[in-house]
């Protein structure tokens, strides 16, 4: 799923952006916000992936997370800062052509 500019998930009691299921599900976040969530800003469960590009994750309990068997890739053009517990890091970095 690709999201347009200014898509945001904020002030949830649980996770903000969440990729679930198996079968290679991919959630692509472009120019998106995950702010002030009680769980993670963006999370990939087992069998799913999240790709973040030009997005911001701040003031969440945890910035980014991925389960065993899940992946969270970044294009290196994101702001991941200011989380309450940890900002965490993506599982991979990718280069756009």
Buried (B, 14 or more C-beta within 10 A) or exposed (E): EEBEEEBBBBEBEEBBBBBBEEEEBBBBBBBBBBBBBBBBBBBBBEBBBBBBBEBBBBBBBBBBBBBEEBBBBBBEEBEBEBBEEEBBEBBEEEEEE
